[in-house]
């Protein structure tokens, strides 16, 4: 998380911080950090993440990034979308860098309990999950990315 407080001067129509320019990087880093710190490892879909956790993430972001008055609702919507994207990426990275390599994340990620990790590994190694990963790998080899269609 940023060590200082930053003031956002302007948002675009989607709620993305655009001014000042140096705040954009702070926003991006903070969203990634919040996703990793508070995002539940064993929830499958962002819409199932509790509103309490989403509020906690938003409040954490607001401790370091001050939005222009009246823009908080738009800023929150974009921030939570960004955090959701970073959360999905983090779970994908955990699968790629740890599960698929038969490693544990405990040294680097001390906030993950053994019980939560075992549940995540079990979910990522089911026949359905392995089949899905192979399908995505095959599509990637053909340079086809379904999420871009």
DAQUI-V163112 format. One record per residue. N is the residue number from 1. PHI is phi in whole degrees, -180 to 180 (* if undefined). D_CENTER is the distance of its C-alpha to the mean C-alpha in whole Angstrom. Layout:
n:N phi:PHI d_center:D_CENTER
n:N phi:PHI d_center:D_CENTER
//
This chain:
n:1 phi:* d_center:14
n:2 phi:-59 d_center:17
n:3 phi:-85 d_center:20
n:4 phi:-118 d_center:22
n:5 phi:-100 d_center:22
n:6 phi:-121 d_center:21
n:7 phi:-104 d_center:23
n:8 phi:-85 d_center:21
n:9 phi:-90 d_center:24
n:10 phi:-154 d_center:23
n:11 phi:-117 d_center:21
n:12 phi:-81 d_center:21
n:13 phi:-64 d_center:22
n:14 phi:-88 d_center:18
n:15 phi:101 d_center:17
n:16 phi:-78 d_center:16
n:17 phi:-63 d_center:17
n:18 phi:-123 d_center:20
n:19 phi:-138 d_center:23
n:20 phi:-72 d_center:23
n:21 phi:-58 d_center:22
n:22 phi:-66 d_center:21
n:23 phi:-75 d_center:19
n:24 phi:-59 d_center:16
n:25 phi:-67 d_center:15
n:26 phi:-63 d_center:15
n:27 phi:-61 d_center:13
n:28 phi:-61 d_center:10
n:29 phi:-64 d_center:11
n:30 phi:-63 d_center:10
n:31 phi:-62 d_center:7
n:32 phi:-63 d_center:6
n:33 phi:-63 d_center:8
n:34 phi:-63 d_center:7
n:35 phi:-62 d_center:4
n:36 phi:-74 d_center:6
n:37 phi:-73 d_center:9
n:38 phi:-115 d_center:9
n:39 phi:-70 d_center:7
n:40 phi:-72 d_center:10
n:41 phi:-68 d_center:10
n:42 phi:-108 d_center:13
n:43 phi:-101 d_center:12
n:44 phi:-81 d_center:12
n:45 phi:-135 d_center:12
n:46 phi:-55 d_center:9
n:47 phi:-67 d_center:13
n:48 phi:-96 d_center:14
n:49 phi:-73 d_center:12
n:50 phi:-64 d_center:14
n:51 phi:-63 d_center:15
n:52 phi:-61 d_center:16
n:53 phi:-68 d_center:13
n:54 phi:-63 d_center:11
n:55 phi:-64 d_center:14
n:56 phi:-60 d_center:14
n:57 phi:-66 d_center:11
n:58 phi:-62 d_center:13
n:59 phi:-64 d_center:16
n:60 phi:-62 d_center:14
n:61 phi:-66 d_center:13
n:62 phi:-69 d_center:17
n:63 phi:-69 d_center:18
n:64 phi:-119 d_center:18
n:65 phi:-126 d_center:18
n:66 phi:-99 d_center:21
n:67 phi:-87 d_center:21
n:68 phi:-61 d_center:24
n:69 phi:-53 d_center:26
n:70 phi:86 d_center:26
n:71 phi:-108 d_center:22
n:72 phi:-63 d_center:20
n:73 phi:-64 d_center:20
n:74 phi:-66 d_center:19
n:75 phi:-63 d_center:16
n:76 phi:-62 d_center:15
n:77 phi:-58 d_center:14
n:78 phi:-67 d_center:13
n:79 phi:-62 d_center:11
n:80 phi:-68 d_center:9
n:81 phi:-64 d_center:9
n:82 phi:-66 d_center:7
n:83 phi:-62 d_center:4
n:84 phi:-60 d_center:5
n:85 phi:-61 d_center:5
n:86 phi:-65 d_center:2
n:87 phi:-65 d_center:2
n:88 phi:-63 d_center:5
n:89 phi:-65 d_center:6
n:90 phi:-61 d_center:6
n:91 phi:-65 d_center:8
n:92 phi:-63 d_center:10
n:93 phi:-63 d_center:11
n:94 phi:-62 d_center:12
n:95 phi:-66 d_center:14
n:96 phi:-66 d_center:15
n:97 phi:-88 d_center:16
n:98 phi:-121 d_center:17
n:99 phi:-59 d_center:18
n:100 phi:-67 d_center:20
n:101 phi:-103 d_center:21
n:102 phi:54 d_center:23
n:103 phi:-116 d_center:21
n:104 phi:-112 d_center:20
n:105 phi:-97 d_center:17
n:106 phi:-63 d_center:19
n:107 phi:-67 d_center:20
n:108 phi:-83 d_center:17
n:109 phi:-120 d_center:15
n:110 phi:-65 d_center:18
n:111 phi:-86 d_center:16
n:112 phi:-94 d_center:15
n:113 phi:-79 d_center:19
n:114 phi:-62 d_center:21
n:115 phi:-64 d_center:21
n:116 phi:-65 d_center:17
n:117 phi:-65 d_center:17
n:118 phi:-60 d_center:20
n:119 phi:-65 d_center:19
n:120 phi:-63 d_center:16
n:121 phi:-61 d_center:19
n:122 phi:-59 d_center:21
n:123 phi:-69 d_center:19
n:124 phi:-78 d_center:18
n:125 phi:-115 d_center:21
n:126 phi:-69 d_center:23
n:127 phi:-54 d_center:25
n:128 phi:-63 d_center:23
n:129 phi:-66 d_center:20
n:130 phi:-65 d_center:22
n:131 phi:-65 d_center:24
n:132 phi:-63 d_center:21
n:133 phi:-65 d_center:20
n:134 phi:-65 d_center:23
n:135 phi:-61 d_center:23
n:136 phi:-65 d_center:20
n:137 phi:-64 d_center:22
n:138 phi:-63 d_center:25
n:139 phi:-65 d_center:24
n:140 phi:-63 d_center:22
n:141 phi:-62 d_center:25
n:142 phi:-89 d_center:27
n:143 phi:64 d_center:25
n:144 phi:-114 d_center:24
n:145 phi:-122 d_center:20
n:146 phi:-56 d_center:20
n:147 phi:-69 d_center:17
n:148 phi:-101 d_center:19
n:149 phi:-77 d_center:22
//
